[in-house]
């Protein structure tokens, strides 16, 4: 049986502008992931008033087709990270989702660290109207996505 894996990672700006989207699967195209990530913005907005514990992890935002589940993370500065996890049909897992509570926290922390490294670069123009083009950031995102497995720290 195939283990769950990261199918997409997205970074969304504080004004809900898409800053980055990487896909790591051939089962869906990038446009469908753009749509799925965009629909998570409503869930972030609806859960935000109830988020009083200071935790950045929004957990499972929603699941699609019992094969893709989207998880969210919100930074203190309003940047949102969304990860789509693909669980192939027939894989072992809880209700077809296949990822337990908190298993993606290490991935989100690694993504946040990569993003902080990017914006702390004095030569980076932190303009939220354009996508992120930094090769180092893109390589970090790819490394994080490809190295993640359930129960393994990134």
Backbone as a printed PyTorch tensor [residue, N CA C, xyz], in Angstrom:
tensor([[[  0.8270,  -1.1750,   0.0000],
         [  0.0000,   0.0000,   0.0000],
         [  0.8800,   1.2490,   0.0000]],

        [[  0.4170,   2.2630,  -0.6910],
         [  1.1530,   3.4990,  -0.8230],
         [  0.8250,   4.4420,   0.3290]],

        [[  1.8500,   5.0550,   0.8770],
         [  1.6680,   5.9860,   1.9950],
         [  1.2200,   7.3480,   1.4670]],

        [[  0.5780,   8.1370,   2.3020],
         [  0.2040,   9.5010,   1.8990],
         [  1.4420,  10.3130,   1.5430]],

        [[  1.2790,  11.2670,   0.6200],
         [  2.3860,  12.1340,   0.2460],
         [  1.8560,  13.5200,  -0.0690]],

        [[  2.7360,  14.4900,  -0.0240],
         [  2.3520,  15.8680,  -0.3140],
         [  2.1690,  16.0200,  -1.8180]],

        [[  1.0050,  16.5070,  -2.2080],
         [  0.6970,  16.7120,  -3.6210],
         [  0.8570,  18.1690,  -4.0310]],

        [[  0.7170,  19.0860,  -3.0730],
         [  0.7800,  20.5050,  -3.4020],
         [  1.1340,  21.3120,  -2.1610]],

        [[  1.9180,  22.3620,  -2.3630],
         [  2.2120,  23.3310,  -1.3120],
         [  1.9380,  24.7110,  -1.8830]],

        [[  1.1810,  25.5130,  -1.1270],
         [  0.8560,  26.8660,  -1.5670],
         [  1.1730,  27.8670,  -0.4680]],

        [[  1.5870,  29.0540,  -0.8890],
         [  1.8260,  30.1710,   0.0120],
         [  0.8980,  31.2920,  -0.4330]],

        [[  0.1310,  31.8150,   0.5230],
         [ -0.8470,  32.8490,   0.2220],
         [ -0.5170,  34.0770,   1.0660]],

        [[ -0.4980,  35.2390,   0.4420],
         [ -0.1560,  36.4830,   1.1190],
         [ -1.2320,  36.9510,   2.0790]],

        [[ -0.9100,  37.9760,   2.8510],
         [ -1.8550,  38.4680,   3.8560],
         [ -3.0850,  39.1180,   3.2380]],

        [[ -2.9940,  39.5140,   1.9740],
         [ -4.1570,  40.0610,   1.2720],
         [ -4.7940,  39.0050,   0.3690]],

        [[ -4.5450,  37.7400,   0.6860],
         [ -5.0890,  36.5810,  -0.0280],
         [ -4.6270,  36.4830,  -1.4730]],

        [[ -3.4670,  37.0260,  -1.7690],
         [ -2.8980,  36.8830,  -3.1030],
         [ -2.0010,  35.6490,  -3.1310]],

        [[ -2.0930,  34.8580,  -4.1940],
         [ -1.2460,  33.6630,  -4.2860],
         [  0.2120,  34.0590,  -4.5330]],

        [[  1.0900,  33.6300,  -3.6440],
         [  2.5070,  33.9450,  -3.7830],
         [  3.2920,  32.7870,  -4.3700]],

        [[  2.8190,  31.5730,  -4.1280],
         [  3.5440,  30.3940,  -4.6320],
         [  2.6180,  29.1820,  -4.6280]],

        [[  2.7670,  28.3360,  -5.6370],
         [  2.0660,  27.0570,  -5.6760],
         [  2.9440,  26.0570,  -6.4120]],

        [[  3.2840,  24.9700,  -5.7350],
         [  4.0550,  23.8800,  -6.3360],
         [  3.2280,  22.6120,  -6.2640]],

        [[  3.2330,  21.8370,  -7.3410],
         [  2.5440,  20.5520,  -7.3270],
         [  3.5720,  19.4380,  -7.4410]],

        [[  3.2500,  18.3100,  -6.8130],
         [  4.1700,  17.1690,  -6.7800],
         [  3.4520,  15.8790,  -7.1570]],

        [[  2.4590,  15.9800,  -8.0190],
         [  1.6920,  14.8150,  -8.4510],
         [  1.2540,  15.0110,  -9.8920]],

        [[  0.9550,  13.9120, -10.5560],
         [  0.4320,  13.9750, -11.9170],
         [ -1.0610,  13.6780, -11.9530]],

        [[ -1.6680,  13.4130, -10.7910],
         [ -3.0760,  13.0390, -10.7360],
         [ -4.0180,  14.2190, -10.9360]],

        [[ -3.5790,  15.4270, -10.6250],
         [ -4.3770,  16.6500, -10.8110],
         [ -3.4760,  17.7110, -11.4130]],

        [[ -4.0820,  18.6320, -12.1520],
         [ -3.2910,  19.7030, -12.7320],
         [ -3.1830,  20.8800, -11.7620]],

        [[ -2.2820,  21.7930, -12.0670],
         [ -2.0380,  22.9300, -11.1830],
         [ -3.2740,  23.8120, -11.0440]],

        [[ -4.0640,  23.9400, -12.0900],
         [ -5.2600,  24.7770, -12.0260],
         [ -6.2600,  24.2530, -10.9910]],

        [[ -6.4300,  22.9340, -10.9190],
         [ -7.3550,  22.3810,  -9.9210],
         [ -6.8320,  22.6230,  -8.5080]],

        [[ -5.5080,  22.5880,  -8.3240],
         [ -4.9570,  22.9020,  -7.0090],
         [ -5.1190,  24.3890,  -6.6880]],

        [[ -4.9840,  25.2580,  -7.6900],
         [ -5.2470,  26.6870,  -7.4600],
         [ -6.6710,  26.8810,  -6.9490]],

        [[ -7.6100,  26.1870,  -7.5670],
         [ -9.0070,  26.2750,  -7.1500],
         [ -9.1860,  25.7640,  -5.7180]],

        [[ -8.6180,  24.5990,  -5.4260],
         [ -8.7520,  24.0190,  -4.0890],
         [ -8.1330,  24.9210,  -3.0210]],

        [[ -6.9630,  25.4660,  -3.3140],
         [ -6.2940,  26.3460,  -2.3510],
         [ -7.1030,  27.6240,  -2.1590]],

        [[ -7.6480,  28.1530,  -3.2360],
         [ -8.4480,  29.3830,  -3.1320],
         [ -9.6860,  29.1650,  -2.2580]],

        [[-10.2770,  28.0000,  -2.3360],
         [-11.4660,  27.7400,  -1.5320],
         [-11.1480,  27.6080,  -0.0380]],

        [[ -9.8880,  27.3660,   0.3060],
         [ -9.5270,  27.2760,   1.7240],
         [ -9.5460,  28.6380,   2.4020]],

        [[ -9.4960,  29.7130,   1.6330],
         [ -9.4790,  31.0570,   2.2170],
         [-10.7350,  31.3220,   3.0400]],

        [[-11.8680,  30.8080,   2.5930],
         [-13.1040,  30.9680,   3.3620],
         [-13.0230,  30.2460,   4.6990]],

        [[-12.3680,  29.0940,   4.7020],
         [-12.2460,  28.3210,   5.9360],
         [-11.3120,  29.0350,   6.9080]],

        [[-10.2080,  29.5850,   6.3930],
         [ -9.3230,  30.3840,   7.2460],
         [-10.1110,  31.5290,   7.8850]],

        [[-10.8850,  32.2400,   7.0670],
         [-11.6380,  33.4080,   7.5530],
         [-12.6840,  33.0140,   8.5920]],

        [[-13.3330,  31.8780,   8.3870],
         [-14.3760,  31.4760,   9.3370],
         [-13.8080,  30.9570,  10.6520]],

        [[-12.6290,  30.3550,  10.6220],
         [-12.0300,  29.8250,  11.8520],
         [-11.2000,  30.8480,  12.6180]],

        [[-10.8060,  31.9280,  11.9620],
         [ -9.9090,  32.8910,  12.5830],
         [-10.4600,  33.5040,  13.8670]],

        [[-11.7290,  33.9400,  13.9340],
         [-12.2170,  34.5110,  15.1960],
         [-12.1960,  33.5240,  16.3660]],

        [[-12.3020,  32.2430,  16.0860],
         [-12.3140,  31.2330,  17.1450],
         [-10.9050,  30.8030,  17.5520]],

        [[ -9.8750,  31.2430,  16.8310],
         [ -8.4880,  30.8630,  17.1090],
         [ -7.9290,  31.7620,  18.1920]],

        [[ -8.0760,  31.3680,  19.4380],
         [ -7.6090,  32.1940,  20.5450],
         [ -6.4240,  31.5900,  21.2880]],

        [[ -6.0150,  30.3790,  20.9230],
         [ -4.9460,  29.7140,  21.6660],
         [ -3.5510,  30.0780,  21.1730]],

        [[ -3.4420,  30.8920,  20.1240],
         [ -2.1370,  31.3000,  19.6220],
         [ -1.4570,  30.2730,  18.7440]],

        [[ -2.0790,  29.1290,  18.5150],
         [ -1.5000,  28.0920,  17.6710],
         [ -1.7060,  28.4580,  16.2040]],

        [[ -0.6730,  28.3010,  15.4070],
         [ -0.7470,  28.6280,  13.9810],
         [ -1.3870,  27.5270,  13.1590]],

        [[ -1.4480,  26.3230,  13.6980],
         [ -1.9410,  25.1670,  12.9610],
         [ -3.4670,  25.1930,  12.8730]],

        [[ -3.9820,  25.2580,  11.6560],
         [ -5.4250,  25.2180,  11.4420],
         [ -5.9040,  23.7950,  11.1750]],

        [[ -4.9730,  22.8490,  11.0900],
         [ -5.3290,  21.4450,  10.9070],
         [ -5.9930,  21.1770,   9.5750]],

        [[ -6.8320,  20.1590,   9.5690],
         [ -7.5330,  19.7710,   8.3500],
         [ -8.5500,  20.8460,   7.9900]],

        [[ -8.4030,  21.3990,   6.8010],
         [ -9.3600,  22.3950,   6.3270],
         [-10.5370,  21.6910,   5.6570]],

        [[-10.2400,  20.7760,   4.7540],
         [-11.2730,  19.8990,   4.2100],
         [-10.6380,  18.8180,   3.3540]],

        [[-11.4270,  17.8020,   3.0620],
         [-10.9720,  16.6870,   2.2380],
         [-11.7850,  16.6570,   0.9490]],

        [[-11.1400,  16.2250,  -0.1270],
         [-11.7710,  16.1670,  -1.4400],
         [-11.6400,  14.7480,  -1.9810]],

        [[-12.7220,  14.1670,  -2.4040],
         [-12.7140,  12.8620,  -3.0860],
         [-12.0710,  11.7270,  -2.2960]],

        [[-11.9480,  11.8340,  -0.9950],
         [-11.2930,  10.8250,  -0.1550],
         [ -9.8620,  10.5370,  -0.5860]],

        [[ -9.3050,  11.3550,  -1.4760],
         [ -7.9340,  11.1440,  -1.9180],
         [ -7.0290,  12.3340,  -1.6560]],

        [[ -7.5950,  13.5120,  -1.5060],
         [ -6.8040,  14.7180,  -1.2540],
         [ -7.3910,  15.4420,  -0.0510]],

        [[ -6.5230,  15.7840,   0.8860],
         [ -6.9410,  16.5550,   2.0660],
         [ -6.0660,  17.7940,   2.1570]],

        [[ -6.6830,  18.9250,   2.4840],
         [ -5.9590,  20.1890,   2.5680],
         [ -5.8330,  20.6260,   4.0210]],

        [[ -4.6030,  21.0050,   4.4020],
         [ -4.2810,  21.4220,   5.7550],
         [ -3.7490,  22.8450,   5.7190]],

        [[ -3.9750,  23.6100,   6.7900],
         [ -3.5850,  25.0060,   6.7840],
         [ -2.7620,  25.4410,   7.9760]],

        [[ -2.0170,  26.5190,   7.7770],
         [ -1.1450,  27.1200,   8.7860],
         [ -1.1660,  28.6200,   8.5570]],

        [[ -1.3320,  29.4040,   9.6070],
         [ -1.3710,  30.8550,   9.5080],
         [ -0.2690,  31.4480,  10.3710]],

        [[  0.5800,  32.2810,   9.7690],
         [  1.6680,  32.9050,  10.5270],
         [  1.1540,  34.1400,  11.2660]],

        [[  1.9600,  34.6600,  12.1590],
         [  1.5930,  35.8710,  12.9020],
         [  1.4520,  37.0830,  11.9920]],

        [[  2.1220,  37.0590,  10.8450],
         [  2.0690,  38.1780,   9.9090],
         [  0.9690,  38.0290,   8.8710]],

        [[  0.1650,  36.9720,   8.9690],
         [ -0.9620,  36.7930,   8.0590],
         [ -0.6730,  35.9730,   6.8200]],

        [[  0.5270,  35.4450,   6.6850],
         [  0.8550,  34.5800,   5.5510],
         [  0.2520,  33.2110,   5.8260]],

        [[ -0.3830,  32.6240,   4.8040],
         [ -1.0230,  31.3240,   4.9470],
         [ -0.2610,  30.2830,   4.1300]],

        [[ -0.0590,  29.1270,   4.7330],
         [  0.5220,  27.9870,   4.0410],
         [ -0.5640,  26.9240,   3.9410]],

        [[ -0.7290,  26.3540,   2.7640],
         [ -1.7050,  25.2840,   2.5540],
         [ -0.9580,  24.1020,   1.9470]],

        [[ -1.1860,  22.9290,   2.5320],
         [ -0.5860,  21.6930,   2.0240],
         [ -1.7020,  20.7410,   1.6540]],

        [[ -1.6270,  20.2150,   0.4340],
         [ -2.5610,  19.1800,  -0.0090],
         [ -1.8420,  17.8420,   0.0920]],

        [[ -2.4420,  16.9220,   0.8260],
         [ -1.8600,  15.5900,   1.0000],
         [ -2.7090,  14.6050,   0.2210]],

        [[ -2.0390,  13.8320,  -0.5950],
         [ -2.7100,  12.8470,  -1.4400],
         [ -2.5940,  11.4730,  -0.7860]],

        [[ -3.7300,  10.8520,  -0.5830],
         [ -3.7680,   9.4990,  -0.0420],
         [ -4.3560,   8.5950,  -1.1080]],

        [[ -3.5280,   7.8040,  -1.7700],
         [ -4.0540,   6.9290,  -2.8130],
         [ -5.1190,   5.9970,  -2.2700]],

        [[ -6.1180,   5.7020,  -3.0820],
         [ -7.2070,   4.8160,  -2.6800],
         [ -6.6420,   3.4770,  -2.2520]],

        [[ -7.1350,   3.0130,  -1.1190],
         [ -6.6870,   1.7280,  -0.5990],
         [ -5.5580,   1.8480,   0.3970]],

        [[ -5.0380,   3.0540,   0.5870],
         [ -3.9690,   3.2270,   1.5800],
         [ -4.5620,   3.1710,   2.9720]],

        [[ -3.7620,   2.6980,   3.9070],
         [ -4.2330,   2.6490,   5.2850],
         [ -4.3640,   4.0690,   5.7950]],

        [[ -5.3660,   4.2980,   6.5760],
         [ -5.5190,   5.6410,   7.1180],
         [ -6.8330,   5.8070,   7.8200]],

        [[ -6.9590,   6.8830,   8.5030],
         [ -8.1440,   7.2130,   9.2690],
         [ -9.1630,   7.8640,   8.3590]],

        [[-10.1870,   7.1440,   7.9500],
         [-11.2360,   7.7080,   7.1220],
         [-10.7840,   8.1000,   5.7420]],

        [[ -9.7280,   7.4930,   5.2160],
         [ -9.2570,   7.8120,   3.8920],
         [ -8.3340,   9.0200,   3.8430]],

        [[ -8.2270,   9.7630,   4.9200],
         [ -7.3690,  10.9390,   4.9170],
         [ -5.9220,  10.5210,   5.1120]],

        [[ -5.6430,   9.6620,   6.0670],
         [ -4.3330,   9.0550,   6.2140],
         [ -3.2900,   9.8670,   6.9420]],

        [[ -3.6360,  11.0300,   7.5000],
         [ -2.6810,  11.8430,   8.2460],
         [ -3.2910,  12.1710,   9.6010]],

        [[ -2.5440,  11.8690,  10.6630],
         [ -3.0460,  12.1450,  12.0050],
         [ -2.8300,  13.6040,  12.3900]],

        [[ -3.5580,  14.0210,  13.3980],
         [ -3.4670,  15.3810,  13.9340],
         [ -2.0220,  15.7230,  14.2830]],

        [[ -1.5310,  16.8140,  13.7730],
         [ -0.2050,  17.3020,  14.1220],
         [  0.9480,  16.7200,  13.3310]],

        [[  0.7000,  15.7650,  12.4350],
         [  1.8020,  15.1650,  11.6830],
         [  2.4520,  16.1360,  10.7010]],

        [[  1.7400,  17.1590,  10.3090],
         [  2.2850,  18.1100,   9.3500],
         [  2.9010,  19.3460,  10.0140]],

        [[  2.8800,  19.4210,  11.3330],
         [  3.4360,  20.6040,  12.0120],
         [  4.8990,  20.8180,  11.6550]],

        [[  5.6770,  19.7680,  11.5910],
         [  7.0880,  19.8920,  11.2190],
         [  7.2580,  20.4300,   9.8080]],

        [[  6.3730,  20.0260,   8.9010],
         [  6.4300,  20.5140,   7.5180],
         [  6.1000,  21.9980,   7.4920]],

        [[  5.0550,  22.3880,   8.2030],
         [  4.6730,  23.7920,   8.2330],
         [  5.7720,  24.6530,   8.8520]],

        [[  6.4070,  24.1490,   9.9090],
         [  7.4890,  24.9020,  10.5450],
         [  8.6850,  25.0480,   9.5990]],

        [[  8.9750,  23.9890,   8.8500],
         [ 10.0680,  24.0540,   7.8720],
         [  9.7340,  25.0370,   6.7460]],

        [[  8.4790,  25.0510,   6.3010],
         [  8.0570,  26.0100,   5.2730],
         [  8.1500,  27.4380,   5.8010]],

        [[  7.7210,  27.6310,   7.0360],
         [  7.7750,  28.9680,   7.6200],
         [  9.2280,  29.4280,   7.7570]],

        [[ 10.1160,  28.5370,   8.1290],
         [ 11.5320,  28.8650,   8.2250],
         [ 12.0980,  29.2480,   6.8590]],

        [[ 11.7270,  28.4950,   5.8190],
         [ 12.1820,  28.8240,   4.4640],
         [ 11.6450,  30.1870,   4.0280]],

        [[ 10.4070,  30.4810,   4.3780],
         [  9.8130,  31.7650,   4.0190],
         [ 10.4980,  32.9140,   4.7820]],

        [[ 10.7730,  32.7060,   6.0660],
         [ 11.4650,  33.7240,   6.8600],
         [ 12.8490,  33.9930,   6.2840]],

        [[ 13.5550,  32.9370,   5.9070],
         [ 14.8710,  33.0970,   5.2900],
         [ 14.7600,  33.9210,   4.0080]],

        [[ 13.7090,  33.6820,   3.2430],
         [ 13.4870,  34.4230,   2.0020],
         [ 13.2630,  35.9080,   2.2690]],

        [[ 12.3310,  36.2330,   3.1540],
         [ 11.9890,  37.6390,   3.3610],
         [ 13.0530,  38.4020,   4.1540]],

        [[ 13.9270,  37.6960,   4.8540],
         [ 15.0130,  38.3640,   5.5710],
         [ 16.1950,  38.6880,   4.6610]],

        [[ 16.1630,  38.2090,   3.4490],
         [ 17.2030,  38.5240,   2.4680],
         [ 17.0480,  39.9930,   2.0700]],

        [[ 18.0670,  40.8110,   2.2790],
         [ 17.9260,  42.2370,   1.9720],
         [ 17.7260,  42.5260,   0.4810]],

        [[ 18.0350,  41.5730,  -0.3840],
         [ 17.8700,  41.7810,  -1.8150],
         [ 16.5180,  41.2870,  -2.3330]],

        [[ 15.7190,  40.6910,  -1.4500],
         [ 14.3940,  40.2040,  -1.8510],
         [ 13.3820,  41.3430,  -1.7670]],

        [[ 12.6590,  41.5750,  -2.8430],
         [ 11.6180,  42.5990,  -2.8770],
         [ 10.3220,  41.9510,  -2.3990]],

        [[  9.9400,  42.2440,  -1.1760],
         [  8.7670,  41.6100,  -0.5610],
         [  7.4850,  42.2960,  -1.0370]],

        [[  7.1800,  42.0860,  -2.3000],
         [  5.9960,  42.6710,  -2.9170],
         [  4.9730,  41.5510,  -3.1080]],

        [[  3.8310,  41.6740,  -2.4820],
         [  2.8440,  40.5920,  -2.5280],
         [  1.9780,  40.6000,  -3.7840]],

        [[  2.4000,  41.3190,  -4.8050],
         [  1.6270,  41.3200,  -6.0440],
         [  2.2210,  40.3670,  -7.0780]],

        [[  3.4160,  39.8520,  -6.7920],
         [  4.0790,  38.9370,  -7.7270],
         [  4.3810,  37.6150,  -7.0470]],

        [[  4.4140,  36.5340,  -7.8240],
         [  4.7740,  35.2290,  -7.2460],
         [  6.2400,  35.2070,  -6.7940]],

        [[  6.5180,  34.3340,  -5.8510],
         [  7.8820,  34.1480,  -5.3650],
         [  8.6750,  33.4180,  -6.4390]],

        [[  9.8470,  33.9710,  -6.7870],
         [ 10.6740,  33.3700,  -7.8460],
         [ 12.0460,  32.9370,  -7.3510]],

        [[ 12.3170,  33.0520,  -6.0760],
         [ 13.6190,  32.7090,  -5.5260],
         [ 13.9070,  31.2180,  -5.7240]],

        [[ 15.0300,  30.9270,  -6.3760],
         [ 15.4060,  29.5250,  -6.6030],
         [ 15.6420,  28.7850,  -5.3000]],

        [[ 16.2470,  29.4690,  -4.3390],
         [ 16.5160,  28.8290,  -3.0530],
         [ 15.2120,  28.4430,  -2.3620]],

        [[ 14.2290,  29.3520,  -2.3550],
         [ 12.9450,  29.0570,  -1.7330],
         [ 12.2520,  27.9030,  -2.4700]],

        [[ 12.2650,  27.9360,  -3.7890],
         [ 11.6270,  26.8700,  -4.5710],
         [ 12.2810,  25.5200,  -4.3110]],

        [[ 13.6070,  25.5050,  -4.2010],
         [ 14.3140,  24.2620,  -3.8930],
         [ 13.9970,  23.7750,  -2.4840]],

        [[ 13.8820,  24.7070,  -1.5250],
         [ 13.5200,  24.3310,  -0.1590],
         [ 12.1330,  23.7080,  -0.1190]],

        [[ 11.1800,  24.3160,  -0.8280],
         [  9.8120,  23.7880,  -0.8710],
         [  9.8100,  22.3870,  -1.4730]],

        [[ 10.5350,  22.2090,  -2.5550],
         [ 10.5990,  20.8880,  -3.2050],
         [ 11.2190,  19.8490,  -2.2730]],

        [[ 12.3130,  20.2330,  -1.6020],
         [ 12.9730,  19.3080,  -0.6680],
         [ 12.0410,  18.9240,   0.4760]],

        [[ 11.3390,  19.9060,   1.0230],
         [ 10.4210,  19.6530,   2.1340],
         [  9.3130,  18.7010,   1.6980]],

        [[  8.7360,  18.9570,   0.5310],
         [  7.6290,  18.1250,   0.0500],
         [  8.0700,  16.6970,  -0.2450]],

        [[  9.2190,  16.5570,  -0.8650],
         [  9.6700,  15.2230,  -1.2650],
         [ 10.2250,  14.4130,  -0.1060]],

        [[ 10.6500,  15.0770,   0.9720],
         [ 11.2220,  14.3300,   2.0930],
         [ 10.1890,  13.9410,   3.1430]],

        [[  8.9830,  14.5040,   3.0820],
         [  7.9790,  14.2090,   4.1020],
         [  7.3520,  12.8390,   3.8990]],

        [[  7.2380,  12.1150,   4.9840],
         [  6.4850,  10.8720,   5.0590],
         [  5.7820,  10.8760,   6.4220]],

        [[  4.6370,  10.2340,   6.5450],
         [  3.9790,  10.1800,   7.8610],
         [  4.9310,   9.6020,   8.9120]],

        [[  4.9050,  10.1880,  10.0940],
         [  5.7380,   9.7880,  11.2350],
         [  7.2180,  10.0450,  11.0430]],

        [[  7.5970,  10.9000,  10.0890],
         [  8.9930,  11.2450,   9.8510],
         [  9.1330,  12.7610,   9.9210]],

        [[ 10.0790,  13.2500,  10.7300],
         [ 10.3010,  14.6870,  10.8280],
         [ 11.0480,  15.1890,   9.6070]],

        [[ 10.7210,  16.4200,   9.1760],
         [ 11.3840,  17.0200,   8.0120],
         [ 12.6080,  17.7840,   8.4730]]])
